[in-house]
């Protein structure tokens, strides 16, 4: 299949396919003129990439899981770790949602006088600090 056919079937622009190839996520099998040619199996690989992106994996994490072979060996521990991370995120988002709903209906004279709103601000500060630490670790 040429790149335009893959792009149409996968619902991705050709530029994304070229980027994925540059990053080692997919491989073309050759060229016909100036057009890259791909195996029909590339669609399965693109579906796995989409699934990984939807779950929050980075392209580098996805590339390492897919490897070079036609049949990827997906690290089950990495899947469990990502599921745990999503659980933590869900708990944080649920707490944030509940806090915002409370703040919207709170009868305190000022939000800053509301203990629930104070806790919500504390969660936000902790989240920012955690993200900052994670970014710092990722840069090392």
GIVEN-V26108 format. One record per residue. N is the residue number from 1. PSI is psi in radians with two decimals (none if undefined). NEAR is the number of other C-alpha atoms within 12 Angstrom. D_CENTER is the distance of its C-alpha to the mean C-alpha in Angstrom with 2 decimals. Layout:
n->{N & N}
psi->{PSI & PSI}
near->{NEAR & NEAR}
d_center->{D_CENTER & D_CENTER}
//
This chain:
n->{1 & 2 & 3 & 4 & 5 & 6 & 7 & 8 & 9 & 10 & 11 & 12 & 13 & 14 & 15 & 16 & 17 & 18 & 19 & 20 & 21 & 22 & 23 & 24 & 25 & 26 & 27 & 28 & 29 & 30 & 31 & 32 & 33 & 34 & 35 & 36 & 37 & 38 & 39 & 40 & 41 & 42 & 43 & 44 & 45 & 46 & 47 & 48 & 49 & 50 & 51 & 52 & 53 & 54 & 55 & 56 & 57 & 58 & 59 & 60 & 61 & 62 & 63 & 64 & 65 & 66 & 67 & 68 & 69 & 70 & 71 & 72 & 73 & 74 & 75 & 76 & 77 & 78 & 79 & 80 & 81 & 82 & 83 & 84 & 85 & 86 & 87 & 88 & 89 & 90 & 91 & 92 & 93 & 94 & 95 & 96 & 97 & 98 & 99 & 100 & 101 & 102 & 103 & 104 & 105 & 106 & 107 & 108 & 109 & 110 & 111 & 112 & 113 & 114 & 115 & 116 & 117 & 118 & 119 & 120 & 121 & 122 & 123 & 124 & 125 & 126 & 127 & 128 & 129 & 130 & 131 & 132 & 133 & 134 & 135 & 136 & 137 & 138 & 139 & 140}
psi->{2.44 & 2.95 & -0.61 & -0.64 & -0.76 & -0.78 & -0.77 & -0.83 & -0.61 & -0.23 & 0.55 & 2.60 & 2.67 & -0.56 & -0.62 & -0.71 & -0.73 & -0.70 & -0.80 & -0.66 & -0.74 & -0.63 & -0.05 & 0.30 & -0.60 & 2.87 & 2.37 & 2.72 & 0.02 & -2.88 & 2.59 & 1.79 & -2.20 & -0.09 & 2.29 & 2.52 & 2.47 & 2.63 & 2.61 & -0.40 & -0.23 & -0.49 & -0.67 & -0.75 & -0.71 & -0.61 & -0.70 & -0.68 & -0.78 & -0.74 & -0.79 & -0.75 & -0.73 & -0.58 & -0.12 & 0.19 & 2.54 & 2.85 & -0.63 & -0.74 & -0.73 & -0.78 & -0.74 & -0.56 & -0.64 & -0.56 & -2.83 & -0.36 & 2.83 & -0.61 & 1.96 & 2.64 & 1.79 & 2.23 & 1.91 & -0.60 & -0.67 & -0.65 & -0.76 & -0.73 & -0.74 & -0.66 & -0.71 & -0.72 & -0.72 & -0.65 & -0.78 & -0.75 & -0.72 & -0.73 & -0.74 & -0.78 & -0.66 & -0.77 & -0.71 & -0.78 & -0.83 & -0.67 & -0.71 & -0.72 & -0.76 & -0.78 & -0.63 & -0.51 & -0.04 & 2.43 & 0.05 & 2.59 & -0.55 & 2.54 & -0.58 & -0.23 & -0.03 & 2.12 & -0.63 & -0.72 & -0.66 & -0.77 & -0.69 & -0.75 & -0.69 & -0.71 & -0.71 & -0.75 & -0.76 & -0.68 & -0.76 & -0.75 & -0.73 & -0.78 & -0.69 & -0.76 & -0.73 & -0.71 & -0.72 & -0.70 & -0.65 & -0.47 & -0.29 & none}
near->{23 & 24 & 35 & 22 & 22 & 32 & 25 & 16 & 21 & 25 & 18 & 22 & 17 & 22 & 16 & 23 & 35 & 24 & 17 & 26 & 25 & 16 & 20 & 24 & 36 & 39 & 31 & 27 & 18 & 15 & 15 & 13 & 9 & 10 & 19 & 25 & 27 & 28 & 22 & 22 & 23 & 32 & 28 & 22 & 33 & 32 & 22 & 27 & 35 & 24 & 17 & 28 & 18 & 15 & 24 & 22 & 24 & 21 & 28 & 19 & 23 & 35 & 31 & 23 & 28 & 28 & 23 & 18 & 18 & 18 & 14 & 21 & 18 & 20 & 18 & 12 & 12 & 21 & 21 & 14 & 16 & 23 & 18 & 16 & 17 & 19 & 15 & 15 & 19 & 14 & 16 & 20 & 18 & 17 & 23 & 25 & 19 & 19 & 26 & 23 & 15 & 21 & 25 & 16 & 16 & 19 & 15 & 16 & 11 & 15 & 21 & 17 & 15 & 21 & 19 & 27 & 28 & 21 & 22 & 27 & 22 & 19 & 23 & 21 & 15 & 15 & 21 & 14 & 14 & 15 & 15 & 14 & 14 & 13 & 12 & 11 & 10 & 10 & 8 & 7}
d_center->{27.66 & 27.47 & 24.43 & 25.38 & 25.61 & 22.21 & 20.73 & 22.67 & 21.81 & 18.05 & 18.00 & 16.63 & 18.74 & 20.59 & 19.26 & 15.70 & 17.49 & 19.48 & 16.55 & 14.91 & 18.45 & 18.93 & 15.93 & 17.40 & 14.94 & 17.80 & 21.55 & 24.24 & 27.50 & 29.74 & 30.95 & 33.41 & 34.83 & 32.03 & 29.44 & 26.98 & 27.45 & 24.95 & 25.63 & 24.91 & 22.62 & 20.07 & 19.10 & 18.18 & 16.07 & 14.30 & 13.78 & 12.26 & 9.85 & 9.02 & 8.84 & 6.57 & 3.98 & 5.29 & 5.31 & 2.34 & 4.26 & 5.60 & 8.13 & 10.78 & 9.75 & 9.61 & 12.85 & 14.51 & 14.02 & 15.30 & 18.11 & 20.93 & 22.53 & 22.53 & 21.62 & 18.55 & 19.04 & 15.94 & 16.22 & 16.90 & 16.87 & 13.30 & 12.51 & 14.86 & 13.50 & 9.96 & 12.10 & 14.21 & 11.59 & 10.66 & 14.47 & 15.02 & 12.74 & 14.61 & 17.85 & 17.27 & 16.45 & 19.44 & 21.65 & 20.75 & 21.48 & 24.68 & 25.75 & 25.38 & 27.36 & 29.96 & 30.21 & 30.79 & 33.63 & 34.95 & 38.70 & 38.83 & 40.62 & 37.64 & 34.00 & 34.64 & 37.30 & 35.05 & 33.97 & 30.89 & 29.80 & 30.58 & 28.31 & 25.50 & 26.01 & 26.00 & 22.62 & 21.22 & 22.90 & 21.65 & 17.99 & 18.53 & 20.32 & 17.70 & 14.96 & 17.68 & 18.57 & 15.12 & 15.01 & 18.54 & 17.87 & 15.14 & 17.83 & 20.41}
//
